[in-house]
């Protein structure tokens, strides 16, 4: 079964242009937060690191077979998250077959999402990603690791990951708020320097997905 999923995933990547998607999950959390984030990240990446991602991101549910059409899926929100059994199976097959999930805690998701990640990979620990990992090195350098974009409670920003056979398949950014930094400038009135920091880190993620 895993070979079939891998074939379908690789087939989809080879047959379609680069495309990313937002994850529409259940549980009551606001999966739709930061609506301008992904379009802005796509535009920045296409203009600055030569990706060729479709300008409009897709929308996909965790249990959908369409999940395998996207090499990168983004998830955000402030509240509750619940993955059903079918969600868990599909997400696990997706991630073990070459897919990548980025979960960006928009403050308030942490207490819920950690339990759901454990459902996907019950025997694999979520570990902090060291600052020397390639995702922080190119094309833009972040010597201290994940940057702090929005300050809420004084905690340091952290990037956690699930690694399978040495490959980072799930990135969980915590106390960083990258997605807010990707939004239109007038949404949060962030200084250009802060927005660029967030977009550059996002471009590093795209580079890691499409060039590794």
Beta strands, then each sheet from edge to edge (+ up, - down):
strand 1: 20-24
strand 2: 58-61
strand 3: 72-77
strand 4: 101-105
strand 5: 127-128
strand 6: 158-164
strand 7: 167-174
sheet 1: 2+ 1+ 3+ 4+ 7+ 6- 5+
end
